[in-house]
Amino acid sequence: MAESDDPRKLAREKLLGRVSRRETSVLDAKKYLEKRGFGAEVVDALISEFCERKWLDDERYTRALIRDLTLRGKGPRFVIQKLREKGITLDSKHLEQRLSIEDMGPPETRAATVLERKFGRAAIPTERNELFKFKQKTMLFLVRRGFDFETATRVVQQWLVRDRRA
């Protein structure tokens, strides 16, 4: 068998290229190799080797993903869902601890920043019915971004009152 035909070497090159370009979770790395047709024995051996060498590290990946998603204005629920998709379980309590360690602030502060970035100096309706629709629109925007309903309601109300719009 020629060296280039060795599946372990080929899989190693593929995975090394992947992890050198971006942080990758263990589950992502496993799926990546399996999708390319490598056997379970080769995949498991490589995952173990890469973890031992710290080329694959779920802890580092988690920090990077949390930071990235938070900076893009995503809320705690969205972040937790993304982490679950990547094979990492983290409840909201631990996520909030992580966010405070990363100096990302409380969810209310992050939600207010996202709201200000999206709606900034938007023309706020003065008519009662239109104002209700605007509040609903802004709250649903925050909920879709992964903030819980209570946080969204509180932040929108404070944002409107602060600018004397409510």
C-alpha positions as CSV (number, residue, x, y, z in Angstrom):
1,M,0.0,0.0,0.0
2,A,1.4,3.4,-1.0
3,E,1.8,6.1,1.7
4,S,-0.7,8.3,0.0
5,D,-3.3,5.5,0.1
6,D,-3.0,5.2,3.9
7,P,-6.5,6.2,5.2
8,R,-5.1,7.3,8.6
9,K,-2.5,9.6,7.0
10,L,-5.1,11.1,4.6
11,A,-7.6,11.5,7.5
12,R,-4.9,13.2,9.6
13,E,-4.1,15.6,6.8
14,K,-7.8,16.5,6.3
15,L,-8.5,17.0,10.0
16,L,-5.2,19.0,10.5
17,G,-6.2,21.3,7.7
18,R,-9.6,21.8,9.2
19,V,-8.4,22.6,12.8
20,S,-5.7,24.8,11.5
21,R,-8.3,27.0,9.8
22,R,-10.7,27.3,12.7
23,E,-11.7,26.1,16.1
24,T,-13.6,22.8,15.9
25,S,-15.5,20.8,18.5
26,V,-14.8,17.1,18.9
27,L,-18.3,16.2,17.5
28,D,-17.7,18.4,14.5
29,A,-14.3,16.8,13.8
30,K,-15.8,13.4,14.1
31,K,-18.7,14.2,11.7
32,Y,-16.2,15.9,9.3
33,L,-14.1,12.7,9.1
34,E,-17.1,10.3,9.0
35,K,-18.7,12.4,6.2
36,R,-15.5,11.9,4.1
37,G,-15.8,8.1,4.5
38,F,-13.2,7.3,7.1
39,G,-13.8,4.3,9.4
40,A,-14.7,4.5,13.0
41,E,-11.4,3.1,14.1
42,V,-9.4,5.7,12.2
43,V,-11.7,8.5,13.3
44,D,-11.6,7.6,17.0
45,A,-7.8,7.2,17.0
46,L,-7.3,10.6,15.4
47,I,-9.8,12.3,17.7
48,S,-7.9,10.9,20.7
49,E,-4.6,12.0,19.3
50,F,-5.8,15.5,18.5
51,C,-7.4,15.9,21.9
52,E,-4.2,14.8,23.6
53,R,-2.2,17.3,21.7
54,K,-4.8,20.0,22.5
55,W,-5.5,20.6,18.8
56,L,-9.1,19.7,19.6
57,D,-10.4,21.2,22.8
58,D,-14.1,21.6,23.5
59,E,-13.4,24.1,26.3
60,R,-11.5,26.4,24.0
61,Y,-14.1,25.9,21.3
62,T,-16.9,26.8,23.7
63,R,-15.2,30.0,24.7
64,A,-14.6,31.0,21.1
65,L,-18.2,30.2,20.1
66,I,-19.7,32.0,23.0
67,R,-17.6,35.1,22.4
68,D,-18.4,35.1,18.7
69,L,-22.1,34.6,19.0
70,T,-22.4,37.2,21.8
71,L,-20.5,39.8,19.9
72,R,-22.9,39.2,17.0
73,G,-25.8,40.0,19.3
74,K,-27.1,36.6,20.1
75,G,-28.8,35.8,23.4
76,P,-28.3,33.0,25.9
77,R,-30.9,30.7,24.5
78,F,-29.5,31.0,21.0
79,V,-25.9,30.3,22.3
80,I,-27.1,27.3,24.3
81,Q,-28.8,25.8,21.2
82,K,-25.8,26.3,19.0
83,L,-23.6,24.6,21.6
84,R,-25.9,21.7,21.8
85,E,-25.8,21.4,18.0
86,K,-22.0,21.1,18.4
87,G,-22.2,18.4,21.0
88,I,-21.6,20.6,24.0
89,T,-24.1,20.8,26.9
90,L,-24.1,23.9,29.0
91,D,-27.2,25.2,30.9
92,S,-28.1,28.8,31.1
93,K,-26.6,29.2,34.6
94,H,-23.2,28.1,33.5
95,L,-23.5,30.1,30.3
96,E,-24.1,33.3,32.3
97,Q,-21.1,32.5,34.5
98,R,-19.0,32.1,31.3
99,L,-20.3,35.3,29.8
100,S,-19.5,37.3,32.9
101,I,-16.0,35.7,32.9
102,E,-15.6,36.9,29.3
103,D,-16.7,40.4,30.3
104,M,-19.8,40.2,28.1
105,G,-22.0,41.6,30.8
106,P,-25.5,40.6,31.9
107,P,-28.2,39.7,29.3
108,E,-30.0,43.0,29.8
109,T,-26.9,45.0,28.8
110,R,-26.3,42.8,25.7
111,A,-30.0,43.0,24.7
112,A,-30.0,46.8,25.0
113,T,-26.9,47.0,22.8
114,V,-28.5,44.8,20.2
115,L,-31.7,46.8,20.3
116,E,-29.8,50.1,20.0
117,R,-27.8,48.8,17.1
118,K,-30.9,47.6,15.2
119,F,-33.3,50.4,15.9
120,G,-31.0,53.2,16.9
121,R,-32.9,56.4,16.2
122,A,-35.8,54.8,14.4
123,A,-38.9,56.9,14.2
124,I,-41.0,55.9,17.2
125,P,-44.7,56.0,16.6
126,T,-46.7,58.4,18.8
127,E,-50.1,56.9,18.2
128,R,-51.0,54.3,20.9
129,N,-51.8,51.4,18.5
130,E,-48.7,52.0,16.4
131,L,-46.5,52.2,19.5
132,F,-47.9,48.9,20.7
133,K,-47.0,47.3,17.4
134,F,-43.5,48.8,17.6
135,K,-43.0,47.5,21.1
136,Q,-44.1,44.1,19.9
137,K,-41.8,44.2,16.9
138,T,-38.8,45.1,19.1
139,M,-39.5,42.5,21.7
140,L,-40.0,39.7,19.2
141,F,-36.7,40.8,17.5
142,L,-34.9,40.2,20.8
143,V,-36.7,36.9,21.5
144,R,-35.7,35.7,18.0
145,R,-32.1,36.6,18.8
146,G,-32.2,34.3,21.8
147,F,-33.1,36.5,24.7
148,D,-35.9,35.3,27.0
149,F,-39.3,37.2,26.9
150,E,-38.9,38.7,30.3
151,T,-35.5,40.2,29.5
152,A,-36.8,41.5,26.1
153,T,-39.9,43.1,27.7
154,R,-37.8,44.8,30.4
155,V,-35.1,46.1,28.0
156,V,-37.6,47.4,25.4
157,Q,-39.6,49.2,28.2
158,Q,-36.4,50.8,29.6
159,W,-35.2,51.7,26.1
160,L,-38.4,53.5,25.3
161,V,-38.6,55.2,28.7
162,R,-35.0,56.3,28.6
163,D,-35.6,58.1,25.4
164,R,-38.9,59.4,26.7
165,R,-40.7,57.5,23.9
166,A,-43.1,55.4,25.9
